[in-house]
Amino acid sequence: MSNPHTGLDQAILDLIAYFAKRDRLLLPRLLRAPKKRARSPHYSDSALLRPPQAAKVLKVRPKTLANWRVSGMGPAFTKLGGAIVYRYSDLQAFIAKGSRSSTSDKGAAQ
């Protein structure tokens, strides 16, 4: 006994092949493996991060970090020579300091 879906499946494959030949773009896109997402780097607690790396950890723009440095409301930073660096552990502490259990929770006293 033959499979009734075989003819339908072949018809679909024929249509895909037709459009692939016509457009030369459809089939490669359908068969291309999905792109692998870049994994977030894992930092040790003592790792020193430059502002662009620290901004990625905090999911903010580097300009936001610069504004926080000027106003004194951001994570602790260190200047090594003229370079600004952030300890990964300080970034984690800054994130934890912002933790709240509800929208009315004012968090730890500052």
C-alpha positions in Angstrom: 0.0 0.0 0.0 1.5 3.3 -1.0 1.7 6.4 1.2 -0.9 9.0 0.1 1.3 11.9 1.4 4.3 10.9 -0.9 2.8 12.6 -3.9 2.0 15.8 -1.9 5.5 15.8 -0.4 7.1 15.5 -3.8 4.9 18.3 -5.2 6.1 20.6 -2.4 9.7 19.6 -3.0 9.2 20.3 -6.7 7.8 23.8 -5.9 10.7 24.6 -3.7 13.1 23.5 -6.4 11.3 25.6 -9.0 11.5 28.8 -6.8 15.1 28.0 -5.8 16.1 27.9 -9.5 14.0 31.0 -10.2 15.2 33.1 -7.3 18.5 31.4 -6.6 18.1 32.7 -3.0 15.2 30.7 -1.5 16.8 27.3 -1.2 20.1 28.4 0.3 18.3 30.4 3.0 16.0 27.4 3.8 18.9 25.0 4.0 21.4 27.3 5.8 22.1 26.3 9.4 21.0 28.9 12.0 23.7 31.2 13.1 25.2 30.4 16.4 24.9 33.1 19.0 28.0 34.4 20.6 28.4 33.2 24.1 28.9 35.8 26.8 32.4 35.6 28.2 32.9 34.4 31.7 35.0 36.7 33.9 36.7 35.9 37.2 35.7 38.2 40.1 39.1 39.9 39.9 39.0 40.5 36.2 39.4 44.1 35.1 37.1 45.3 32.4 37.3 48.4 30.2 34.1 50.5 29.9 32.8 48.9 26.7 33.1 45.4 28.3 31.5 46.6 31.6 28.7 48.2 29.6 27.9 44.9 28.0 27.9 43.2 31.4 25.4 45.8 32.7 23.5 45.9 29.4 23.9 49.7 29.1 25.8 51.9 26.6 29.3 53.0 27.5 28.1 56.6 27.5 25.7 55.7 30.3 28.7 54.4 32.3 30.5 57.7 31.6 27.5 59.7 32.9 27.3 57.5 36.0 31.0 58.1 36.7 30.5 61.9 36.5 27.4 61.8 38.8 28.8 59.2 41.2 25.9 56.9 40.9 27.4 54.0 38.9 29.5 51.0 39.9 32.9 51.5 41.5 35.7 52.0 39.1 39.5 52.3 39.2 41.9 54.5 37.2 45.1 52.7 36.2 47.3 55.5 34.8 44.7 57.2 32.6 42.7 54.1 31.9 39.3 53.5 33.6 38.7 49.9 34.6 35.9 48.1 36.5 36.4 45.0 38.6 33.9 42.3 37.6 33.0 41.8 41.3 32.2 45.5 41.6 29.8 45.2 38.6 28.1 42.2 40.2 27.8 44.1 43.5 26.2 47.0 41.6 23.7 44.7 40.0 22.9 43.1 43.4 22.5 46.5 45.0 19.8 47.3 42.5 17.8 44.1 43.4 14.2 44.7 44.5 11.4 42.4 45.6 8.7 44.8 44.5 8.2 48.1 42.7 7.6 49.8 46.0 10.8 48.4 47.6 13.3 51.2 48.0 16.2 48.7 48.4 19.2 49.1 50.6 19.8 52.4 52.3 22.3 54.4 50.2 
